[in-house]
Amino acid sequence: MGNSKTANKLSPAVFAAALVFILASATTAPAKRIEIYGKNTAYWQYDGKPILLLGGTVDDNLFQIPALKEHLDLLKSVGGNYVRNTMSSRDEGNIWPFGKVNGKYDLEKWNDEYWKRFENFLRLTQERDIIVQIEVWATFDYYRENWEVNPFNPKNNVNYTAEQTGLIEKVDTHPTQTGNNFFWSVPAERNQKIVLKYQQRFVNKILSYSLDYGNVLYCMDNETSVTPEWGWYWSQYIKEKAKAAGVAVHTTEMWDPWDLAHKMHNATFDHPEIYSFVDISQNNHQKGQQHWDNAQRQRARIAGNVRPINNVKIYGADTGRFGNDRDGMERFWRNIFGGLASARFHRPDSGLGLGDKAQENIRSMRMITDKMDIFTCEPHNDLLSEREDNEAYCIANPDKEYAVYFPNGGEVMLDISPLKKPATFRWLNIMKSQWANTEQIKSVSKLKLSCPSKGYWAVLITNDQ
């Protein structure tokens, strides 16, 4: 009641001005945003706190799926906080972003339902603190049977013709052949202004929603093979639009070659001024020790300008062509224990999606990383001895804590000489998401780690002090 009396003593003009100031302050308060972690630029932070990105989903263009809320709730319940979203329309039940006039698309008109789905997806993920990695150009939507029905195909819209733009109406080749000159419109290439106008319009529409949300990362393409100028153009374009809106965003590109040493990847690794993070999803075609070694070479490559390295697609499922279930689960753990910023299971049938095995692995990874300060740790296989290829992987802050992952049981020696005593260790049964009993570590410089059984195990060794 005292506050009411005070308010009554204010003149109407003063009270109104105070109310406007309060409301303005509320609406201009800093929103949660995904940023590079200031204390270790190999990782992300969100809402000012370091964050490890873990995920797995049933599909890639999540904004188009039914039962989206329930799927995100499931992901959140097992410790997931990271999804991929291609701006794709090629699956059954999907819709395209543009409206129609007399049976043809009009690139000046929007399909409101498409954008309603997109906005709903952004809202639902933000409410759950789930980070979204958008792929702006869904490469496979622009080739073969998908190009036949794509609104940007000149035969499908009322806005331009093949003769006006030089766009071809039929593309029978795989995207690796770069047969669609839709991806050559930018000024540094063909400078096809008619096509570029509508491409910009599409990107502007995406940004009109996404820039209002702080949980979004931007990847230019999916598995692209075109020249670097295309991605460079769109990265700069998106960052400039964000800057004009008063926010900062983070961009990357995803190249097709599985070998990270391929020259195409140079356009990302060697240009931190254009791409503020790196996505190495295609490395997740590699297996075993080679998978780890390839990623570690790239970590060393950017040591002078450390950035987050993301894995928005982890291949490997018994149902697919790119490795089996075991490959997918091993890749997931090697990425995180390799000091990388994110790991997400690819959608079925090429990945484990958010099936039972993916859920157990996400849950177990969160269990062990929540009990350590992984953001101060580095990969440390150098501390392991009596180790065979692909037997065990270590991430550690040697003065304080160590975690070791075993893909299929095994026994290794771990150098813990820098660790101050007393200390403890405990085993995690990954596929059951269960901890074993905690045990005290004796005063030794090297600790023998023998897995309780075959199968997927991790062990955590921590300083008690």
Rosetta blueprint (number, residue, H / E / L):
1 M L
2 G H
3 N H
4 S H
5 K H
6 T H
7 A H
8 N H
9 K H
10 L L
11 S L
12 P H
13 A H
14 V H
15 F H
16 A H
17 A H
18 A H
19 L H
20 V H
21 F H
22 I H
23 L H
24 A H
25 S H
26 A H
27 T H
28 T L
29 A L
30 P L
31 A L
32 K L
33 R L
34 I E
35 E E
36 I E
37 Y L
38 G L
39 K L
40 N L
41 T L
42 A L
43 Y L
44 W E
45 Q E
46 Y E
47 D L
48 G L
49 K E
50 P E
51 I E
52 L L
53 L E
54 L E
55 G E
56 G E
57 T L
58 V L
59 D L
60 D L
61 N E
62 L H
63 F H
64 Q H
65 I L
66 P L
67 A L
68 L H
69 K H
70 E H
71 H H
72 L H
73 D H
74 L H
75 L H
76 K H
77 S H
78 V L
79 G L
80 G L
81 N L
82 Y E
83 V E
84 R E
85 N E
86 T E
87 M L
88 S L
89 S L
90 R L
91 D L
92 E L
93 G L
94 N L
95 I L
96 W L
97 P L
98 F E
99 G E
100 K E
101 V E
102 N L
103 G L
104 K E
105 Y E
106 D E
107 L E
108 E E
109 K E
110 W E
111 N L
112 D H
113 E H
114 Y H
115 W H
116 K H
117 R H
118 F H
119 E H
120 N H
121 F H
122 L H
123 R H
124 L H
125 T H
126 Q H
127 E H
128 R L
129 D L
130 I L
131 I E
132 V E
133 Q E
134 I E
135 E E
136 V E
137 W E
138 A L
139 T H
140 F H
141 D H
142 Y H
143 Y L
144 R H
145 E H
146 N H
147 W H
148 E H
149 V H
150 N L
151 P L
152 F L
153 N L
154 P H
155 K H
156 N H
157 N E
158 V L
159 N L
160 Y L
161 T L
162 A H
163 E H
164 Q H
165 T H
166 G L
167 L L
168 I L
169 E L
170 K L
171 V L
172 D L
173 T L
174 H L
175 P H
176 T H
177 Q H
178 T L
179 G L
180 N L
181 N H
182 F H
183 F H
184 W H
185 S L
186 V L
187 P L
188 A L
189 E L
190 R L
191 N L
192 Q L
193 K H
194 I H
195 V H
196 L H
197 K H
198 Y H
199 Q H
200 Q H
201 R H
202 F H
203 V H
204 N H
205 K H
206 I H
207 L H
208 S H
209 Y H
210 S H
211 L L
212 D L
213 Y L
214 G L
215 N L
216 V E
217 L E
218 Y E
219 C E
220 M E
221 D E
222 N L
223 E L
224 T E
225 S L
226 V L
227 T L
228 P H
229 E H
230 W H
231 G H
232 W H
233 Y H
234 W H
235 S H
236 Q H
237 Y H
238 I H
239 K H
240 E H
241 K H
242 A H
243 K H
244 A H
245 A L
246 G L
247 V L
248 A L
249 V L
250 H L
251 T E
252 T E
253 E L
254 M L
255 W E
256 D L
257 P L
258 W L
259 D L
260 L L
261 A L
262 H L
263 K H
264 M H
265 H H
266 N H
267 A H
268 T H
269 F H
270 D L
271 H L
272 P L
273 E L
274 I L
275 Y L
276 S L
277 F L
278 V E
279 D E
280 I L
281 S H
282 Q H
283 N H
284 N H
285 H H
286 Q L
287 K L
288 G H
289 Q H
290 Q H
291 H H
292 W H
293 D H
294 N H
295 A H
296 Q H
297 R H
298 Q H
299 R H
300 A H
301 R H
302 I L
303 A H
304 G H
305 N H
306 V L
307 R L
308 P L
309 I E
310 N E
311 N L
312 V L
313 K L
314 I E
315 Y L
316 G L
317 A L
318 D L
319 T L
320 G L
321 R L
322 F L
323 G L
324 N L
325 D H
326 R H
327 D H
328 G H
329 M H
330 E H
331 R H
332 F H
333 W H
334 R H
335 N H
336 I H
337 F H
338 G L
339 G L
340 L L
341 A L
342 S E
343 A E
344 R E
345 F E
346 H L
347 R L
348 P L
349 D L
350 S L
351 G L
352 L L
353 G L
354 L L
355 G L
356 D H
357 K H
358 A H
359 Q H
360 E H
361 N H
362 I H
363 R H
364 S H
365 M H
366 R H
367 M H
368 I H
369 T H
370 D L
371 K L
372 M L
373 D L
374 I H
375 F H
376 T H
377 C L
378 E E
379 P E
380 H L
381 N H
382 D H
383 L H
384 L E
385 S E
386 E L
387 R L
388 E L
389 D L
390 N L
391 E L
392 A L
393 Y E
394 C E
395 I E
396 A E
397 N E
398 P L
399 D L
400 K L
401 E E
402 Y E
403 A E
404 V E
405 Y E
406 F E
407 P L
408 N L
409 G L
410 G L
411 E E
412 V E
413 M E
414 L E
415 D E
416 I L
417 S L
418 P L
419 L L
420 K L
421 K L
422 P L
423 A E
424 T E
425 F E
426 R E
427 W E
428 L E
429 N E
430 I L
431 M L
432 K L
433 S L
434 Q E
435 W E
436 A L
437 N L
438 T L
439 E E
440 Q E
441 I L
442 K L
443 S L
444 V L
445 S L
446 K E
447 L E
448 K E
449 L E
450 S E
451 C L
452 P L
453 S L
454 K L
455 G L
456 Y L
457 W E
458 A E
459 V E
460 L E
461 I E
462 T E
463 N E
464 D L
465 Q L
